[in-house]
Amino acid sequence: MDSPVINMPEIILSDETLKQVEALAKQTTPDEALWISGYFAGWARSKLATSNATRHASSLESVNNTNDSEKPSLCILYGTETGNSFDLAEKLTAILRDEGYVVSCSDIDDFKIQRLKKEKYVLMITSTHGDGDPPETAKTFFEAIAGRKAPNLEHLQYAVLGLGDLSYEYFCEAAKYIDKRFSELGAKSLIERVDCDVDYDEAAGKWIEGITLKLKELIATEETTNKTTIYNTGQNEPVEDVSTQEFDKRHPFEAEVIESIKITGNGSTKHISHIEVSLEGSGLSYLPGDALGVIPVNASSNVDDILTALNLTGEEHVNDDSKTLRESLLYDYDITTLTSRFLEAWYGLSKAESLKEFLPTQERALLFEYASRNHIVDVIQKYPVSSIDPLEFLKGLRKLQPRLYSIASSQDMLVDEAHITVSKVEYQLHQRDRHGVASFHLCSQLEPGQTVPVYIQKNNNFRLPEDTKTPIIMIGAGTGIAPYRAFLQHRETSDIKSGTTWLFFGERNFRTDFLYQTEWQRWLRDGYLDRISLAFSRDGKEKVYVQHRLIEEGKDVFKWLEKGACIYVCGDASYMAKDVDKALLTIIQNEGQMSAERANEYLKILSQQKRYRKDVY
């Protein structure tokens, strides 16, 4: 991809000054360069303010796009786990900049709540994680805004967009809380909050359109053609036009499967596959910590079950006759997850009184309990509808969503390949075998030579430290080991042996489930990995997990933390990540001789310093 052409002002540097600038550029990291650029921009502005305006001053001002108080300034904040909020924030930033507004865009993690005092308009986009929690990186902001030191916001106008999943009980709870709290603090809502399900494009698009129209109403007289990009000094990348990436979530790349190998041994209670895909010709790039987005396909047997229950052939045409019903069910819709949306639609079609108690207007706990033990096919088999219109059925379904898998490889080493580690989800429900949509497709249906639509999902919150001398502690269970394989491949390719590394890994059985065992042993031997602690829960009389190994090694873990170590946690959010949290708090209390309150503060500071990073799901 060609580099963009940047029109620079006609400011002439002497040969000696140019040499100094070039020498400085070679010595700085990208983040340092961004900081230095901001420093010199501020220095230049102060000089220009005390001198007569010149041709050069005018030229420099047009490049720096300074944010005068007379110009409308909009602040966009996003809280994200999977990158969707970030993508929408990018889109909103580009649209508003094109409208002539001065826009700053920031991860909530990098935004101090006291800055809200200086903002006039704040547009918030946030997802919800786990049991109604904010995204991991946004927790500090949410705690601060909930506290007694939260600022008065009577001067502020705001709007909130929530991303969530209707199949969860606490749908868009983080967005609902921010909306409520901002209002309590005196802020005025620009437009009504919108809560989006997983297929959020249409609802989010209407929210963005509503915001744009409302802002035109309010500050049309203050519009300017001046456009600003404000860079964060943390590890988040500058906001850029989403069109610069050819392949993305909406336009995925058809990647050829190079290899698909079951890496759990015979007798294992799990089926875990190592899958390699080719990115050759895509132009896609990734860093250790990023995820591979995979567009799944429903199993044909599941589609057959749905069609049989509906008494339809699948050859019926939908979507202006361009696609058959079977094709739509295979590729476009979630035909498994039972949602309030589907139950409401099916009640309307079937008039089944037994479904009435599970409607969205009733007790939500009943709905989620029922949805947890039934799939869509179970409902349509139990409450059949004769002569159903295919389009009416599709209206009750939501779009089939991509799945994100932590990339288990380094592009520095493998160039045109991306590797992922996938655990096939298998279980029984109503005496029938069931399986996960994406994991079944990847582990049981795809073969080498076939293709799968993919894209790269950046994860700037799970990066290796810029300083290679920083010690790192990697904690993972099961497929949570994937990003650490990428970390170590990166260290090996770059021949990085400075900075000690420690892996905590947990699975069920040593003999069958020690994923990538020979690679970890080789990295230990060659000096790229310094220490490894293992927890195999089914090998002994008592179950031992990674959190138990952490506590056993508590003294050394705390020493590493005191020496500036970064901790990474990858894996299950419901249990493992919470148990690791508790274990770390216990270690900090015991080894640091701290109270529970001080230990909590210690761990919070680690997160704020980006030394406690999580990639949990």
Rosetta blueprint (number, residue, H / E / L):
1 M L
2 D L
3 S L
4 P L
5 V L
6 I L
7 N L
8 M L
9 P L
10 E L
11 I L
12 I L
13 L L
14 S L
15 D H
16 E H
17 T H
18 L H
19 K H
20 Q H
21 V H
22 E H
23 A H
24 L H
25 A H
26 K H
27 Q H
28 T L
29 T L
30 P H
31 D H
32 E H
33 A H
34 L H
35 W H
36 I H
37 S H
38 G H
39 Y H
40 F H
41 A H
42 G H
43 W H
44 A H
45 R H
46 S H
47 K H
48 L H
49 A H
50 T L
51 S L
52 N L
53 A L
54 T L
55 R H
56 H H
57 A H
58 S H
59 S H
60 L H
61 E H
62 S H
63 V H
64 N H
65 N L
66 T L
67 N L
68 D L
69 S L
70 E L
71 K L
72 P L
73 S E
74 L E
75 C E
76 I E
77 L E
78 Y E
79 G E
80 T L
81 E L
82 T L
83 G L
84 N H
85 S H
86 F H
87 D H
88 L H
89 A H
90 E H
91 K H
92 L H
93 T H
94 A H
95 I H
96 L H
97 R H
98 D H
99 E L
100 G L
101 Y L
102 V E
103 V E
104 S E
105 C E
106 S E
107 D E
108 I H
109 D H
110 D H
111 F L
112 K L
113 I H
114 Q H
115 R H
116 L H
117 K H
118 K H
119 E L
120 K L
121 Y E
122 V E
123 L E
124 M E
125 I E
126 T E
127 S E
128 T L
129 H E
130 G L
131 D L
132 G L
133 D E
134 P L
135 P L
136 E H
137 T H
138 A H
139 K H
140 T H
141 F H
142 F H
143 E H
144 A H
145 I H
146 A H
147 G L
148 R L
149 K L
150 A L
151 P L
152 N L
153 L L
154 E L
155 H L
156 L L
157 Q E
158 Y E
159 A E
160 V E
161 L E
162 G E
163 L E
164 G L
165 D L
166 L L
167 S L
168 Y L
169 E L
170 Y L
171 F L
172 C L
173 E H
174 A H
175 A H
176 K H
177 Y H
178 I H
179 D H
180 K H
181 R H
182 F H
183 S H
184 E H
185 L L
186 G L
187 A L
188 K E
189 S E
190 L L
191 I L
192 E L
193 R L
194 V E
195 D E
196 C E
197 D L
198 V L
199 D L
200 Y L
201 D H
202 E H
203 A H
204 A H
205 G H
206 K H
207 W H
208 I H
209 E H
210 G H
211 I H
212 T H
213 L H
214 K H
215 L H
216 K H
217 E H
218 L H
219 I H
220 A H
221 T H
222 E H
223 E L
224 T L
225 T L
226 N L
227 K L
228 T L
229 T L
230 I L
231 Y L
232 N L
233 T L
234 G L
235 Q L
236 N L
237 E L
238 P L
239 V L
240 E L
241 D L
242 V H
243 S H
244 T H
245 Q L
246 E L
247 F L
248 D L
249 K L
250 R L
251 H L
252 P L
253 F E
254 E E
255 A E
256 E E
257 V E
258 I E
259 E E
260 S E
261 I E
262 K E
263 I L
264 T L
265 G L
266 N L
267 G L
268 S L
269 T L
270 K L
271 H L
272 I E
273 S E
274 H E
275 I E
276 E E
277 V E
278 S E
279 L L
280 E L
281 G L
282 S L
283 G L
284 L L
285 S L
286 Y L
287 L L
288 P L
289 G L
290 D L
291 A E
292 L E
293 G E
294 V E
295 I L
296 P L
297 V L
298 N L
299 A L
300 S H
301 S H
302 N H
303 V H
304 D H
305 D H
306 I H
307 L H
308 T H
309 A H
310 L H
311 N L
312 L L
313 T L
314 G L
315 E L
316 E L
317 H E
318 V E
319 N L
320 D L
321 D L
322 S L
323 K E
324 T E
325 L H
326 R H
327 E H
328 S H
329 L H
330 L H
331 Y H
332 D L
333 Y E
334 D L
335 I L
336 T L
337 T L
338 L L
339 T L
340 S H
341 R H
342 F H
343 L H
344 E H
345 A H
346 W H
347 Y H
348 G H
349 L H
350 S H
351 K L
352 A L
353 E H
354 S H
355 L H
356 K H
357 E H
358 F H
359 L L
360 P L
361 T L
362 Q L
363 E L
364 R H
365 A H
366 L H
367 L H
368 F H
369 E H
370 Y H
371 A H
372 S H
373 R L
374 N L
375 H L
376 I H
377 V H
378 D H
379 V H
380 I H
381 Q H
382 K H
383 Y L
384 P L
385 V L
386 S L
387 S L
388 I L
389 D L
390 P H
391 L H
392 E H
393 F H
394 L H
395 K H
396 G L
397 L L
398 R L
399 K E
400 L L
401 Q L
402 P L
403 R E
404 L E
405 Y E
406 S E
407 I E
408 A L
409 S L
410 S L
411 Q H
412 D H
413 M H
414 L H
415 V L
416 D L
417 E E
418 A E
419 H E
420 I E
421 T E
422 V E
423 S E
424 K L
425 V L
426 E E
427 Y E
428 Q E
429 L E
430 H L
431 Q L
432 R E
433 D E
434 R E
435 H E
436 G L
437 V H
438 A H
439 S H
440 F H
441 H H
442 L H
443 C H
444 S H
445 Q H
446 L L
447 E L
448 P L
449 G L
450 Q L
451 T E
452 V E
453 P E
454 V E
455 Y E
456 I E
457 Q E
458 K L
459 N L
460 N L
461 N L
462 F L
463 R L
464 L L
465 P L
466 E L
467 D L
468 T L
469 K L
470 T L
471 P L
472 I E
473 I E
474 M E
475 I E
476 G E
477 A E
478 G H
479 T H
480 G H
481 I H
482 A H
483 P H
484 Y H
485 R H
486 A H
487 F H
488 L H
489 Q H
490 H H
491 R H
492 E H
493 T H
494 S L
495 D L
496 I L
497 K L
498 S L
499 G L
500 T L
501 T E
502 W E
503 L E
504 F E
505 F E
506 G E
507 E E
508 R L
509 N L
510 F H
511 R H
512 T H
513 D H
514 F L
515 L L
516 Y L
517 Q H
518 T H
519 E H
520 W H
521 Q H
522 R H
523 W H
524 L H
525 R H
526 D H
527 G L
528 Y L
529 L L
530 D L
531 R E
532 I E
533 S E
534 L E
535 A E
536 F E
537 S L
538 R L
539 D L
540 G L
541 K L
542 E L
543 K L
544 V L
545 Y L
546 V H
547 Q H
548 H H
549 R H
550 L H
551 I H
552 E H
553 E L
554 G H
555 K H
556 D H
557 V H
558 F H
559 K H
560 W H
561 L H
562 E H
563 K L
564 G L
565 A L
566 C E
567 I E
568 Y E
569 V E
570 C E
571 G E
572 D L
573 A L
574 S L
575 Y L
576 M H
577 A H
578 K H
579 D H
580 V H
581 D H
582 K H
583 A H
584 L H
585 L H
586 T H
587 I H
588 I H
589 Q H
590 N H
591 E H
592 G H
593 Q L
594 M L
595 S L
596 A H
597 E H
598 R H
599 A H
600 N H
601 E H
602 Y H
603 L H
604 K H
605 I H
606 L H
607 S H
608 Q H
609 Q L
610 K L
611 R L
612 Y E
613 R E
614 K E
615 D E
616 V E
617 Y L
